[in-house]
Amino acid sequence: MSLWKRLPIVIGAVGYTMFLRPQMLKWGTRLGESQRLLPGDELIPKPNFQMTHALNVDAPPEAVWPWIAQMGRERTGYYALDLFTNRGIPSATFIRQDIPAPEVGQEMDGGLRVLAVEPNRQLIFGGFSLRRLGGVVQDVTTLHLLERRRDGSTRLLVRRRALSYGLVGTLFNKLDEPVYFAFSMQQLKRLKTLAESGNHLHTASQEQTTQHAHR
């Protein structure tokens, strides 16, 4: 391949590395927010993968929390990429009344567990020595942190940290970055929509029946 034919590839690679990737790693955060020490960081002290995303939700933490508290358990979904993360079952659009509040040690879908929980404030879940595609072994944690703003609305921060072992693990991280970015963007958008809908206390028996029928 000639130099001129390679040039678009080189420009694309440089553009991704220098401009697009840094924004992906900290989308929605304010100056210094992505560098903050957050709860759960101590669980993986030296990650080789970290993304911190944030957005404002025009609803109080008490309205956001029920959606976060139920996700990832008994096929409720993670509100994003359901085809890959929830066996194709659509994530819930209602608050379920048939599952208990999250507790430390509680099992979640995908081989994950609840690692820390503070109602209306934070949920940390993850797993250690998880087997990924290609035989990659990975430790991973995800934090959802709710911070009350001065007007009573919510600042939602999501941080994912991982340690993927070996050279193959490093390659896995590079491939996983755009996938997780797409996952996170959809999840944040749906959480914002659901919380702002004001339906956090609403249950829908018809939807529940449909949800269970898919299991």
N, C-alpha and C positions, 0 to 999 in steps of 0.2 A: 504493500500500500504506500502510495506516494505521500510526501510531507503535506501537500495541500489537502489530500483526502483525509489525512489524520487530524488536520487542524481543528475541524468542528468537534471531534471527539475530545481533543485536548482542552479546547475552550470550555466544553460542557463539563468536563471533569473538574477543571479549575473553578468554574462558576459554582458548581455544587459544593465543592470543598470550602471555598472561601466565603461564599455568600449564602447559599440556600441552607446548607447543613447547620451553620451556627444559629440561624433563625429557627430551624426545626427543633433544635435542642432546648430552646427557651421561649417558644412561642407564647405570646400573651403576657409574659412577665415584664415587670418594671425594672428599672435600673437597679442592679444589685440583688433583685429578688431570686434569681436563679442560683446565686452563690450563697444564699442563706443556709445556715445549718437548720435543718428541719427534723421533726420527730421521725425516728426510724433510721436515720442516716447511720447510726452506730451499728445497725444489724449487718451491714455490709460496708466495713470501713474503707475498703479500697476497691470500688467498683471500676469496671472498664466499660460500663454503659450507664449513662444517666441522662434523663430528660426531665425537665421541669416546665410544666404548662400552667397557665392561670387564666381566669376570666372573672368578671363580675356577674353576679346573679341578682336580679332585682326581686329578691325575696329573702326573708331572714333565714339564718342557719337552721332553724327548726323546721322550715319548709323544705330545705334541701336534704337534710339528714335522712328522712325516711327512704328516699330513693337510693342513697348510698348504702344505707344499712342493710338493704335486702339484696343488693346486686351480687351476682356470682354464686347464688345458693339455690339449689333445687331447680336449676334451669330458668331462674328468673332473668338471667342474662347480665351482660356488662354494658348494655346500651350501645354497643358498637360491634360491627363486623360479626353479626350473629351467625353467619354461615360458617365461620371458622372457630368462633369462641363459644357458641351455644348450640352446636349441632343443627344449625339452620332454624332453630325455634326463635321467633321474634321476642326480643326483650320485652318485659312487662311494661305496660303503660298505665298501671294502676298499682296501688299499694296493697300488697298481699297481707292477709291477716292470719294465714295458716303456717307461717314460719316464725320461730322465736327471734328475739333481738340477738345481734351478733355478740359472741363471747370469745375471749382468747382461747385458742386451740380448736375452735370450731372449723370443721372441714368445709371447703368451698369447691366449686366446680374447677376442673382442670388440675387437680392435685395440689391446690393451694390451701392455706390455712389462715385464719384470723390471727394476727400477731399482736395487735394492740387495738384497743377501742376506747373512745371517750365520746359518749353520746352528744350529738350536736356540735362536735368539735373535730374529731379525727377517726379515721379507720385506716389501719395498716394491715395489709395481707401479703402473703408471699409463700415461698417454698425454697427448700435447700436441696442441693444435689438432684435437681430435676433433670430428666432426660428430654432433650429437645431433638429436632430433626438433625439427621446426620450423626447421631450419637453424641451431640454436644451436651456437656453437663453444666448446669447453670444454677446459681443462687439468684433469687430475684425478690424484690420487695416493691410494693406500690403503696404510696401514701395519698389519701384524700384528706385535705386539711381545710376546714371551714373557719374563716376569720370574719368576725362581725365588723362591718364598716360603720362609720359615724352616723350614717342615715338609717342604720338598721339592716341594710342589705348585706350580701355575702360576697366575700372574696374567696374563691375556690382555687386552691393550688393542688396540683397533682404531680407527684414526683415518682418516677420509676427508676430504680437502681438495680443493677445486675452485675454479677461477676460470672462471665462465661470462660470456662477453663481451656487453656491450650491455644495453639495457633488457629485451629479450626473454630474455636470459640470467638476469637477476634474477628474472623471472617463472618461468622454468624451474626455478630453484633452489627456489622456494617450493613448486612442485608436486612436485618430486623429493624433498623432505625426508620426507614421510610414506612414500613408496615405499621410499626407502633405509632408513628406520627399520625397516620391516617386513622388508626383506631382511636387515639386520644382526641383528635379533632371531632370525630363523630360523637364520642362519648360526652365530651364537654358540651357540645351543642345540644344533645338530647337531654342531658341533665338540666341545663339552663331552661330549656323549653318546658320540661316536666315540672320543675320546681316553680317556675313563674306562672304555670297554669292555675295554681291554687288548688289543685286536686290531690294534695298530699294526704288528705284524710279520706279520699274517695276510694271506694272499692267497687268493682264491677263483676258481679257473679257470672255474667255471660262471658267476659274475657277470661275469668279464672277457669271456667269450664273449657274454653278453647285452649288455654295454656296447658292444662292437665292432659287434654286429649292428644297433645303432641308428644307426650312423654312415653 
